[in-house]
């Protein structure tokens, strides 16, 4: 299996974004960060991928929409995050 792509949509000075990135860094997960502070195409892309999302961060592992920082932490606590990151 291939390692899934991890995308994280963030905003400047967002403490929840920092927490989520810290957890991903601790897991050794490579991710692509999209700063949507000023809106633009990446914000529109995030809203297309997760129409119900109104806050940041929004995290995607492959096609799976994790949700936000608390959702990522819950996956870690349950042991499911490693499985998702492994593909």
C-alpha positions in Angstrom: 0.0 0.0 0.0 1.1 3.5 -0.6 1.3 6.2 2.0 -1.7 8.5 1.7 -1.4 12.2 1.0 -2.1 14.4 4.0 -3.6 17.8 3.5 -4.2 20.4 6.2 -5.9 23.7 5.8 -4.9 26.3 8.3 -5.0 30.0 9.2 -2.3 32.2 10.6 -1.9 32.1 14.4 -4.4 29.3 14.9 -3.5 27.4 18.1 -5.6 24.4 17.0 -3.7 24.3 13.7 -0.4 24.4 15.6 -1.5 21.5 17.8 -2.6 19.4 14.8 0.7 20.0 12.9 2.6 19.1 16.0 0.8 15.8 16.3 1.4 15.1 12.6 5.1 16.0 13.0 5.4 13.8 16.0 4.0 10.9 14.0 6.5 11.6 11.2 3.7 12.3 8.7 4.5 14.4 5.7 1.7 16.8 4.9 0.9 19.7 2.6 -0.3 22.8 4.4 -2.6 25.3 2.8 -3.0 28.7 4.6 -6.5 30.0 3.9 -6.2 33.1 6.1 -6.9 35.4 3.2 -9.5 33.1 1.6 -9.0 32.4 -2.1 -9.0 29.2 -4.1 -7.7 26.9 -1.4 -10.5 28.0 1.0 -13.0 27.2 -1.8 -11.2 23.9 -2.3 -11.5 23.1 1.4 -15.2 23.9 1.3 -15.8 21.7 -1.7 -14.0 18.8 0.0 -15.8 19.4 3.4 -18.9 21.4 2.8 -19.9 21.3 6.5 -16.5 22.6 7.7 -16.4 26.2 9.0 -13.3 26.1 11.2 -9.6 25.2 10.8 -7.7 23.1 10.7 -9.4 20.8 8.3 -7.4 17.6 7.8 -7.6 15.0 5.1 -5.7 11.8 5.0 -6.1 10.5 1.5 -9.7 10.8 0.7 -10.7 10.5 4.4 -11.9 13.8 6.0 -10.5 13.6 9.5 -12.0 16.9 10.6 -10.2 19.2 13.0 -7.6 19.1 15.7 -9.8 17.4 18.3 -10.8 14.7 15.7 -7.1 14.1 14.9 -6.3 13.7 18.6 -9.2 11.3 19.0 -7.9 9.2 16.2 -4.5 9.1 17.9 -6.0 8.2 21.3 -8.0 5.3 19.7 -4.9 4.0 17.9 -6.6 4.6 14.5 -4.3 7.4 13.3 -1.3 5.1 12.7 -3.5 2.8 10.5 -4.8 5.8 8.5 -1.3 7.2 8.0 0.1 3.8 6.9 -2.4 3.5 4.1 
